């Protein structure tokens, strides 16, 4: 019980941007990924993500919280060669849904921060098909979605972490060709609509 309280306090402070020491977060992320409590910590983090997305009020602090949670999730999963499975969170689905519901300013930086931690991985660096697949959707959004400069910059920073440029990534066609009806979208990504 004490462990849960300490993690919640740390997780909340980190998601609110109060914990600014990347080295400490890096070390905690390594310990967490090897911990017996990994699944619990991952689930608490994902519940916080879900809460922010469902209750988003378009505030800068919420965008920063979600972006920091993205960095945390990438740190405890991808950076430690642990997959972020689709049943946990489907990044391509989130991006397409964010496009449909005009919430890219919230979701796109979150996804970029998760993927950014693949640079520390042995398994999830490009040409990993899952990472490249998400990058292809980001490339399509970059070219086709009339993104604000700040969001384009998020994608450029991510690609720069892998010494890549937007021209190096083949665009997907998911954004341009998908059916925006929510149940069809969920079916397309193999997600049960609840």
N, C-alpha and C positions, 0 to 999 in steps of 0.2 A: 504494500500500500504506500509506503514511504517512497519507493522507487517511482510509482505512478505520479505522485504529487510533485516530485522533483522534476520528472520529465515534463509534465504539463507546464510547470513554471518556466523551465528552460525553453520548451517548444513555443509557448506563448510569447516570451520575451524575444526569442529569435525571430518569430514570425512578425513581430511588431518592429523589428529593426533595432531593438535595444542591445542585442549582443552583436557587437561589431568586430570581434576578434576572429578573423577567418581561421587562424591557426587552431584556436580552441575548437571551433565548429568542425574543422577538418579532423581533429583528433577524436572528438566525441562521435563524429560520424563513423570513423573506423571502428570504435569500440561498439557502437550500436549495431553496426552491420554484422558483427561477430557474436552479438549477445543472444542469449536465450529469449530475450524479450523483444527481438527484432520485429516479429509479426505484430505484437501489441503496439510498439512505437510507430510502425508503419501505419497501422489502422488508425491510431489517434491522429497522426499527421494528415491522413486522407480524409478523416471526418472533419478536421478543421478546414481543409481545402473545400470540401463539399459545402460546409456551412457558409464560407465566404462567397462561393459562387452562387449559391441559392439565395443569399440575402444581400447581394451586392447593391450598394447605394451610389455607385460611381464616385467614390471618394479616393483621393490620392493615397490615404493611409491603407485602404483595403487593397488597392493595386500593389502597394509596397509589401503588405503582409503576404499576399499571394505569391508575389515574385520571390520573397525570402523563403516561403514554404517550398517553392519550386527548387530553389538552390539546395535546401535541406533534403528534399526527396531525392534529388540527383546525387547528393553527397552520400546518403545512406544506401542507395541502390546502385546506380550505374557506376559511380566512381569505385565501388567495391565489387564490381563484376556481378552484381545481382540484378536480375531483370525487374523491370517495372511492368508487370504483366497487365494485359488488357483487362482482366477482371478486376484489377486494382483501379486502373485509370487508363482510358483509351485516348492517347494524345491526338491521333489524327481525327477521331470523332469529335473531340473537344474543339479542335481548330475549325472544322467544318461547321459545327453547331454555333460556334462563336461568330463565324462569318454570317450565318443565317440570322442570328439574333443581335447583330451589331455589338458584340461584346469582345471583339478582338483586342481592344486596349487593356482588358483584364487578362485574357487567356494567353495571348501570344507571348508576352514577356515571361509568364509562368512556364510555358512549354520550353522557351529558349533557355531559361535557367536550369530546368531539369536536364536538357540535352547537353548543356555546357559542361556538365560534370562527366560526360562520356570521354572527355579528353584525358581523364586520369585512369581510364579503364584499359585493360588489355583486350577485352571482348567487344566493347560497345563503341569503339572508334569506327568512323567510316573506313572501310566499306561495309560495315555491319548493315545488313538489309533493313532491319527495323529502324535504325537511326537514319539511314539514308531515305527510307520511305517517309519519315516525318519531315526530314529536310526538304524533300520534293514538294510536299504540301506547303511548307513555308516559302519555297521558291515561287510556287504558283501564286500564293497570296501576295508576295513581294511584287510580282509583275501585274497581277490582274485585279487586286482588291482595293485599289485607291487608298492605300495605307498612308497614314500620317508619317512624316519624316522620322519621328521618334520610334515608331514600330519598325520601319525599314532598318533603322539603325540597330535595333535589337537583333534582327536577323543577321545583319552584317557582322556584329560583334560575335555572335555565335559561330558563324562560319570562319571568322578570323581565328577563333580558338583552335580550329583544325587546319589552319593555313589554306583556307578555301575562299573563293569568291562566289558571288551569286551565279555568275556565268558557268561555274564548274558543276552546278547542280541542274539536272534535267527536271523540268517542272512536271508535277503531276497534272492530271486533268480532273481530279475529284471535285474541286470547287466549281469549275465551269460546267460539269456534266451531272452533278448529283440531283436527286429529287429532294427538295427542301422540306417535304412533309416529314414531321418528326418520327413517325413510326417507320417510314421507308428508310430514313437515315439510320435509325437504330438497327433495322434489319441488315442494311448494307454493311454495317460494321460488326454484325453478330452480337449486338447488345440487346438484352431484353428491355423493352420499354415498360417502366413500372408505373 
